[in-house]
Amino acid sequence: MRVVICGGGVIGASAAYFLSRRGIAVTVVERTGVACAASGKAGGFLARDWNDGSPVERLARRSFDLHAQLAAELGGDWGYRRMTTYGGVAGFGERGRNDSDLGWLSPEVTVSRPLGSPETTAQVHPARFTAAMMNAAEADGAEMRIGAVTGLVRTGDAVAGVVVDGAEVAADAVIIAMGPWSILAAAWLPLPPVFGLKGHSLVFDTGAQVPAEALFLECRERNGAMQQPEIFPRPDGTTYVCAISSEAPLPLDPAAVAPDRGAIERLHAMCRSLSPALAEAKVVAAQACYRPIARDGLPLIGPVPGVTGAYIATGHSVWGILNAPATGEAMAELIADGTARTVDLSPFDPGRLPPLDPKRLRTR
């Protein structure tokens, strides 16, 4: 069997890893580079039980466990570690109360709510994790190919491959895992729409000033706007902070993604008010990325209706890094065995939503 995976982000890399472990020939086709979009610019936060009570519960719990298993088995350095997580508020004009003793924060920050313990929350460096999964897949025989997928090859109602930069690449199965750019495949397949929600982030060189504790805040900017910054210190001495979302149009090329005008400046001002450590630290990355979201907020994972051998795996929103391993494992089971055993994929059936009319497809 030959499988082509369209997309070299964390979902595509995870699917390639689990398929190649089963001895299946895999080719990953990526337009720009491994982890070039959200998979390289996300926070990398992992939570075992934050999706409990929702259809994503089993997927998240299985994936949280797989992250620990992969860190132990592959032995790569992608910054995996367990951590304590707190919640709090800032910017409301009152001196904060810092029950967690996070002394690197400004007095105006109040931190008093534990949100997770090392048993329930963890982190990875997303770009390094994605690269490690792709490298492990290649070690098992997977192939990485740079190019743009521009069409699907069919034999009747079954896939026979994809078109990459004008050349046909044969396949018995094709997985669409292009994040929000999966909407482009709606021109070839009956797929529901996938939207991109844009988020902004800064990465600071904080050295040893910020301990291994994640922080989720409700924050009021000086202009009165409410934001929800997330702060994730990393083992490499950097600290990642994200906030400020928008619905800016999705560019055709992931390499063309750039921050909205003024968004980085606003985020930097917010960081300076939240922490002296951030105010003094050098900015090593100022960036933006698009998170893929389906209309009902649930991932799209499974076979594409009416086209044998066509599959999709996207729409994980903010939980793409967390849920990638279990998604990849389930896709490998689905393609190799005909059914996913470890996770029930029925809530994520792409057929639950109406397909996009290709005439409405717009990109820039």
Secondary structure, 3 states (H helix, E strand, C coil): CEEEEECCCHHHHHHHHHHHHCCCEEEEEECCCCCCCHHHHCCCEEECCCCCCCCCHHHHHHHHHHHHHHHHHHCCCCCCEECEEEEEEECCCCCCCECCCCCCCCCCCEEEEEEECCCCEEECCHHHHHHHHHHHHHHCCCEEEECCEEEEEEECCEEEEEEECCEEEECCEEEECCHHHHHHHHHCCCCCCEEEEEEEEEEEECCCCCCCEEEEEEEECCCCCEECCEEEECCCCEEEEEEEEECCCCCCCHHHCCCCCCHHHHHHHHHHHHCHHHHHCEEEEEEEEEEEEECCCCCEEEECCCCECEEEEECCHHHHHHHHHHHHHHHHHHHHHCCCCCCCCHHHCHHHCCCCCHHHCCCC
